[in-house]
Amino acid sequence: MTTTHGSRQFMKALSPQQTGKHASWAFAEARPIEDDVLLMARDRSAELGITPISEGTVSLLTLLSSAARPQTMVELGTGAGVSGLALMRGAPEGAVLTTLDPDAEAQRAAREVFGTEGYPSSTTRLIAGRGRTVLPKLSARAYDLVFIDADPLLLEYHVTEAARLLRSGGMIIIHDALDQDRVPKPAVREASTVMLRDVGNELRDNTKTWRTSTLIPTGTGLLLATKH
């Protein structure tokens, strides 16, 4: 991985221990080797001006899906199909992904990616719409996994809906949970950062709804929790 001028300046300001952590993060992010279908999805993302999840996040999502073995999944933020592909690759045969995005052009790109991978349309249900419109129409306690990569200002609503949609033992995964590394900095009070802090605390502290939660610094951060 090439170190940019900005990265060099950043690393100069870090303590030796922090520098080691940054190097470890960069090493872990560079480890996955992606195949032609994922690279195709990344190319389509670039063409559409979409920032997809990182290589390390793809790898982790596939592992989490493989461990959880979800039969039914909901994704908020289809993009060009990078994250959906990661989830489907880990899920058992016959699993169904319902994925939402208001950008119809992005969904066309994702449909092409899923088709190239060989997933029939019956297992990748693409819906051009927003969470506030579509989620209330989905059945309660009918899903095993919910992945959220959408407007952080709507995160509280999306998490509430996820809790309704998930079966007991189901998993919620929130992307960019560190808000581009702003969440750990108390002085940052941007609305998106505050929202992510509040949701992280809710998933940790609301033990009536959520059995356990964890925050993982892979990529730009993943916040995970399982439902009681």
MINU-160742 format. One record per residue: residue number from 1; x, y, z of N, C-alpha, C in turn. Coordinates in pm, whole numbers. Layout:
N
   n    n.x    n.y    n.z   ca.x   ca.y   ca.z    c.x    c.y    c.z
 NUM      X      Y      Z      X      Y      Z      X      Y      Z
...
END
This chain:
228
   n    n.x    n.y    n.z   ca.x   ca.y   ca.z    c.x    c.y    c.z
   1     85   -119      0      0      0      0     89    124      0
   2     66    215    -91    146    336   -100    105    433      7
   3    201    491     76    173    591    178    171    729    113
   4     59    800    124     48    932     65    118   1034    152
   5    139   1155     96    201   1263    172    119   1291    297
   6    -17   1294    283   -103   1319    398    -88   1213    504
   7    -75   1086    461    -58    978    558     74    990    631
   8    181   1031    560    311   1047    625    304   1155    732
   9    236   1267    698    221   1375    794    142   1327    915
  10     36   1247    890    -46   1194    999     37   1105   1090
  11    118   1017   1031    195    922   1109    304    992   1190
  12    357   1105   1140    456   1180   1217    398   1229   1349
  13    269   1261   1349    205   1317   1467    166   1211   1569
  14    178   1084   1533    136    976   1621    249    931   1713
  15    211    880   1829    309    817   1917    353    686   1854
  16    467    626   1898    510    498   1842    402    391   1850
  17    328    386   1963    223    285   1976    111    311   1876
  18     72    439   1861    -35    474   1766     10    446   1623
  19    137    475   1593    189    449   1459    182    300   1428
  20    216    217   1527    206     72   1509     64     29   1481
  21    -32     88   1550   -173     55   1527   -215     94   1386
  22   -171    212   1340   -205    256   1206   -145    162   1102
  23    -20    122   1124     45     30   1031    -27   -105   1029
  24    -70   -151   1146   -143   -278   1153   -275   -268   1078
  25   -346   -155   1095   -472   -134   1025   -449   -135    874
  26   -347    -63    829   -318    -57    685   -281   -195    631
  27   -204   -270    709   -164   -405    668   -287   -495    654
  28   -376   -489    753   -497   -572    750   -587   -534    632
  29   -598   -405    604   -683   -360    494   -628   -404    358
  30   -495   -420    350   -433   -455    223   -429   -605    197
  31   -463   -686    297   -449   -831    284   -547   -895    184
  32   -675   -859    185   -768   -929     94   -730   -910    -53
  33   -743  -1018   -129   -722  -1013   -273   -858  -1031   -339
  34   -903   -931   -412  -1038   -932   -467  -1039   -985   -610
  35  -1146  -1055   -645  -1158  -1116   -776  -1221  -1019   -875
  36  -1242  -1067   -998  -1287   -981  -1106  -1427   -924  -1083
  37  -1515  -1000  -1018  -1651   -950   -997  -1651   -834   -897
  38  -1576   -849   -788  -1567   -739   -693  -1499   -617   -755
  39  -1395   -641   -834  -1328   -529   -901  -1422   -460  -1000
  40  -1507   -538  -1065  -1608   -482  -1155  -1704   -392  -1076
  41  -1747   -439   -958  -1837   -360   -874  -1769   -231   -828
  42  -1640   -239   -797  -1567   -119   -756  -1553    -20   -872
  43  -1528    -73   -993  -1519     14  -1111  -1652     86  -1135
  44  -1761     13  -1123  -1893     75  -1144  -1920    178  -1035
  45  -1875    151   -912  -1889    249   -803  -1817    378   -839
  46  -1693    365   -889  -1615    483   -925  -1683    562  -1036
  47  -1738    492  -1134  -1807    559  -1245  -1928    638  -1196
  48  -1993    588  -1091  -2114    652  -1040  -2087    749   -926
  49  -1959    765   -888  -1925    856   -780  -1963    804   -643
  50  -1968    671   -628  -2003    607   -501  -1876    556   -434
  51  -1864    580   -303  -1752    525   -227  -1795    392   -166
  52  -1742    280   -214  -1784    150   -160  -1712    118    -30
  53  -1754     13     35  -1686    -33    156  -1545    -79    121
  54  -1456    -76    221  -1316   -110    196  -1298   -260    174
  55  -1179   -296    128  -1147   -438    105  -1155   -518    236
  56  -1104   -459    344  -1110   -526    472  -1253   -545    521
  57  -1338   -446    493  -1478   -455    532  -1550   -562    451
  58  -1519   -572    322  -1576   -679    240  -1544   -814    300
  59  -1418   -834    332  -1373   -961    388  -1444   -993    519
  60  -1457   -892    606  -1522   -913    735  -1671   -940    718
  61  -1737   -869    629  -1880   -894    607  -1905  -1036    560
  62  -1821  -1085    469  -1837  -1222    422  -1817  -1321    535
  63  -1718  -1295    620  -1695  -1383    735  -1813  -1380    831
  64  -1865  -1260    863  -1979  -1248    954  -2101  -1319    898
  65  -2125  -1302    769  -2238  -1368    705  -2221  -1518    708
  66  -2099  -1564    685  -2072  -1707    689  -2096  -1764    828
  67  -2059  -1689    931  -2078  -1735   1069  -2224  -1731   1111
  68  -2294  -1623   1072  -2435  -1607   1113  -2530  -1694   1029
  69  -2490  -1727    906  -2570  -1809    815  -2713  -1754    799
  70  -2726  -1628    761  -2859  -1569    748  -2932  -1621    624
  71  -3058  -1653    640  -3142  -1691    526  -3206  -1570    461
  72  -3228  -1465    542  -3293  -1343    491  -3216  -1223    542
  73  -3185  -1129    453  -3107  -1011    488  -3169   -886    428
  74  -3151   -774    497  -3190   -642    447  -3067   -555    443
  75  -3050   -485    332  -2938   -391    318  -2993   -253    285
  76  -2949   -153    360  -2983    -14    329  -2860     50    267
  77  -2867     78    137  -2754    136     66  -2692     34    -28
  78  -2760      7   -138  -2713    -94   -234  -2581    -54   -297
  79  -2568     75   -331  -2452    117   -409  -2445     38   -537
  80  -2324      4   -579  -2307    -75   -701  -2292   -224   -670
  81  -2326   -264   -548  -2331   -406   -516  -2213   -464   -441
  82  -2117   -382   -400  -1999   -435   -332  -2036   -503   -200
  83  -2109   -432   -115  -2144   -489     16  -2245   -602      4
  84  -2340   -589    -88  -2437   -696   -108  -2370   -824   -154
  85  -2271   -811   -241  -2196   -927   -288  -2120   -991   -172
  86  -2061   -908    -86  -1988   -960     30  -2080  -1040    121
  87  -2200   -989    145  -2296  -1059    232  -2345  -1188    169
  88  -2378  -1184     40  -2432  -1301    -27  -2329  -1413    -36
  89  -2203  -1378    -53  -2098  -1480    -64  -2082  -1559     65
  90  -2112  -1499    178  -2100  -1571    304  -2226  -1645    343
  91  -2340  -1603    289  -2468  -1660    329  -2487  -1801    271
  92  -2573  -1882    332  -2597  -2016    279  -2670  -2011    145
  93  -2662  -2120     71  -2730  -2128    -58  -2879  -2104    -40
  94  -2936  -2024   -127  -3079  -1994   -120  -3113  -1873    -37
  95  -3013  -1811     27  -3038  -1691    106  -3090  -1579     16
  96  -3172  -1492     74  -3233  -1383     -2  -3189  -1249     57
  97  -3141  -1161    -30  -3100  -1026      9  -3202   -926    -45
  98  -3264   -849     43  -3349   -737      5  -3268   -610     24
  99  -3238   -540    -85  -3147   -426    -76  -3212   -300   -132
 100  -3200   -191    -54  -3269    -65    -85  -3170     43   -121
 101  -3207    124   -219  -3128    242   -254  -3215    333   -339
 102  -3215    465   -312  -3295    556   -393  -3237    581   -532
 103  -3111    543   -553  -3042    567   -680  -3067    449   -774
 104  -3158    468   -869  -3194    360   -961  -3077    320  -1050
 105  -2991    416  -1086  -2876    384  -1170  -2777    295  -1096
 106  -2757    324   -967  -2669    239   -887  -2727     98   -877
 107  -2857     90   -861  -2918    -43   -851  -2908   -121   -982
 108  -2911    -53  -1093  -2890   -122  -1221  -2749   -181  -1226
 109  -2651   -104  -1176  -2514   -154  -1171  -2505   -274  -1078
 110  -2571   -268   -962  -2568   -379   -868  -2634   -503   -928
 111  -2743   -482   -999  -2812   -596  -1062  -2719   -666  -1161
 112  -2641   -587  -1234  -2545   -645  -1327  -2437   -723  -1253
 113  -2390   -669  -1141  -2289   -738  -1061  -2343   -869  -1006
 114  -2463   -866   -950  -2522   -989   -895  -2544  -1093  -1005
 115  -2585  -1047  -1122  -2606  -1139  -1234  -2476  -1202  -1280
 116  -2369  -1122  -1283  -2239  -1174  -1322  -2191  -1281  -1223
 117  -2223  -1262  -1095  -2186  -1360   -993  -2271  -1487  -1003
 118  -2385  -1476  -1071  -2470  -1593  -1089  -2589  -1601   -995
 119  -2618  -1493   -922  -2733  -1494   -833  -2861  -1467   -913
 120  -2960  -1551   -901  -3087  -1525   -971  -3159  -1408   -906
 121  -3247  -1343   -982  -3319  -1227   -931  -3407  -1263   -811
 122  -3442  -1389   -797  -3526  -1432   -685  -3451  -1425   -552
 123  -3318  -1420   -555  -3241  -1416   -431  -3180  -1278   -405
 124  -3189  -1186   -500  -3141  -1049   -481  -3256   -955   -518
 125  -3326   -912   -418  -3446   -830   -435  -3408   -684   -423
 126  -3393   -616   -535  -3351   -477   -537  -3473   -385   -541
 127  -3478   -290   -446  -3590   -198   -436  -3536    -56   -443
 128  -3580     21   -542  -3540    161   -555  -3627    245   -464
 129  -3576    277   -347  -3654    354   -251  -3573    383   -127
 130  -3628    466    -40  -3562    504     84  -3615    423    201
 131  -3533    416    305  -3570    336    421  -3703    376    482
 132  -3728    506    493  -3852    552    556  -3975    507    478
 133  -3959    488    349  -4072    446    265  -4087    295    263
 134  -3975    225    254  -3978     80    230  -3979     -2    357
 135  -3899     34    455  -3883    -51    574  -4016    -81    645
 136  -4106     18    661  -4231    -13    729  -4316   -119    658
 137  -4288   -142    530  -4364   -241    454  -4308   -383    469
 138  -4189   -394    527  -4128   -526    544  -4180   -592    672
 139  -4186   -724    669  -4247   -800    779  -4160   -798    904
 140  -4224   -784   1019  -4155   -787   1147  -4103   -927   1178
 141  -3987   -930   1244  -3924  -1055   1290  -3911  -1158   1177
 142  -3875  -1108   1058  -3865  -1196    941  -3724  -1202    883
 143  -3628  -1132    947  -3495  -1122    888  -3387  -1160    989
 144  -3278  -1214    936  -3168  -1261   1020  -3054  -1160   1030
 145  -3045  -1068    935  -2933   -973    933  -2979   -845    865
 146  -2941   -731    923  -2966   -600    863  -2834   -526    854
 147  -2799   -482    733  -2676   -405    711  -2716   -263    674
 148  -2661   -164    744  -2698    -24    723  -2578     55    673
 149  -2591    108    553  -2490    198    496  -2566    311    429
 150  -2626    396    511  -2718    498    461  -2695    628    538
 151  -2781    726    516  -2770    858    578  -2757    845    730
 152  -2643    887    786  -2625    872    932  -2725    953   1013
 153  -2779   1058    957  -2876   1140   1030  -3008   1065   1050
 154  -3031    960    973  -3151    877    987  -3121    747   1061
 155  -3003    738   1120  -2961    611   1178  -3051    565   1293
 156  -3092    656   1377  -3177    617   1490  -3305    551   1439
 157  -3366    609   1337  -3487    550   1278  -3456    414   1217
 158  -3348    404   1143  -3313    278   1078  -3286    168   1181
 159  -3222    202   1292  -3194    103   1396  -3323     57   1462
 160  -3415    150   1486  -3545    114   1542  -3619     17   1451
 161  -3615     45   1321  -3679    -45   1225  -3607   -179   1218
 162  -3475   -176   1227  -3398   -301   1225  -3438   -389   1342
 163  -3455   -329   1459  -3496   -406   1577  -3632   -472   1554
 164  -3719   -404   1483  -3851   -461   1451  -3840   -574   1351
 165  -3751   -559   1253  -3739   -656   1144  -3667   -784   1185
 166  -3574   -773   1279  -3487   -886   1311  -3557   -991   1397
 167  -3526  -1115   1366  -3565  -1225   1452  -3478  -1225   1578
 168  -3517  -1300   1680  -3432  -1320   1796  -3299  -1380   1753
 169  -3190  -1322   1798  -3057  -1368   1758  -3007  -1304   1631
 170  -3090  -1224   1564  -3049  -1158   1441  -2943  -1051   1466
 171  -2871  -1016   1361  -2757   -925   1372  -2780   -797   1293
 172  -2743   -685   1355  -2740   -556   1285  -2594   -517   1266
 173  -2561   -465   1148  -2426   -419   1117  -2436   -278   1060
 174  -2367   -184   1121  -2372    -43   1078  -2235     -5   1023
 175  -2234     42    899  -2109     81    833  -2073    226    866
 176  -1945    257    858  -1890    390    888  -1927    433   1029
 177  -1916    338   1122  -1956    364   1259  -1863    459   1332
 178  -1744    483   1277  -1652    580   1336  -1661    717   1269
 179  -1750    728   1171  -1774    856   1102  -1643    920   1056
 180  -1567    841    977  -1438    890    927  -1347    934   1042
 181  -1346    854   1149  -1259    874   1266  -1295    997   1350
 182  -1417   1048   1334  -1460   1161   1417  -1523   1118   1549
 183  -1582    999   1554  -1654    955   1674  -1566    953   1799
 184  -1438    908   1791  -1356    904   1913  -1312   1042   1964
 185  -1341   1147   1890  -1293   1281   1927  -1408   1359   1992
 186  -1406   1375   2125  -1518   1440   2195  -1548   1581   2147
 187  -1447   1650   2097  -1468   1788   2054  -1551   1798   1926
 188  -1558   1689   1850  -1635   1690   1725  -1783   1673   1759
 189  -1863   1773   1725  -2005   1771   1760  -2094   1780   1637
 190  -2042   1738   1521  -2126   1736   1402  -2243   1641   1424
 191  -2355   1671   1358  -2478   1595   1382  -2460   1446   1354
 192  -2390   1413   1245  -2371   1272   1211  -2286   1202   1316
 193  -2185   1271   1367  -2097   1212   1468  -2172   1189   1598
 194  -2249   1286   1640  -2328   1272   1762  -2428   1157   1749
 195  -2491   1148   1632  -2586   1040   1608  -2520    903   1623
 196  -2402    887   1564  -2333    758   1572  -2290    727   1715
 197  -2246    828   1790  -2213    806   1931  -2337    760   2008
 198  -2449    830   1986  -2572    798   2059  -2622    658   2026
 199  -2616    622   1898  -2662    488   1858  -2570    381   1915
 200  -2440    406   1913  -2346    312   1972  -2375    289   2119
 201  -2405    397   2192  -2440    384   2334  -2571    308   2352
 202  -2667    334   2264  -2796    265   2272  -2779    114   2252
 203  -2702     75   2153  -2681    -67   2129  -2606   -133   2244
 204  -2518    -58   2308  -2442   -112   2422  -2527   -119   2549
 205  -2608    -15   2572  -2675      0   2702  -2815    -59   2708
 206  -2882    -70   2593  -3019   -122   2591  -3015   -274   2587
 207  -2988   -332   2703  -2974   -477   2709  -3108   -550   2702
 208  -3217   -475   2708  -3348   -537   2690  -3370   -577   2545
 209  -3320   -495   2453  -3337   -522   2310  -3217   -593   2249
 210  -3095   -550   2290  -2974   -599   2226  -2894   -685   2322
 211  -2863   -806   2280  -2793   -902   2365  -2649   -861   2388
 212  -2580   -823   2280  -2440   -783   2290  -2406   -696   2171
 213  -2304   -611   2186  -2262   -525   2075  -2111   -507   2080
 214  -2055   -468   1965  -1912   -440   1959  -1884   -341   1847
 215  -1777   -267   1861  -1734   -170   1761  -1598   -216   1707
 216  -1590   -234   1576  -1470   -286   1512  -1412   -178   1420
 217  -1281   -147   1429  -1225    -39   1349  -1190    -75   1204
 218  -1233   -191   1157  -1208   -227   1017  -1268   -122    924
 219  -1194    -88    818  -1242     14    724  -1265    145    797
 220  -1387    198    787  -1424    320    859  -1509    289    980
 221  -1502    163   1024  -1571    122   1146  -1698     46   1119
 222  -1717    -65   1190  -1841   -141   1186  -1893   -154   1329
 223  -2019   -121   1349  -2087   -137   1477  -2183   -254   1463
 224  -2167   -355   1548  -2246   -477   1540  -2322   -500   1669
 225  -2440   -559   1657  -2515   -600   1774  -2606   -716   1736
 226  -2636   -800   1834  -2733   -908   1812  -2855   -883   1899
 227  -2970   -921   1847  -3097   -892   1913  -3133  -1005   2009
 228  -3193   -968   2122  -3245  -1068   2217  -3356  -1148   2150
END
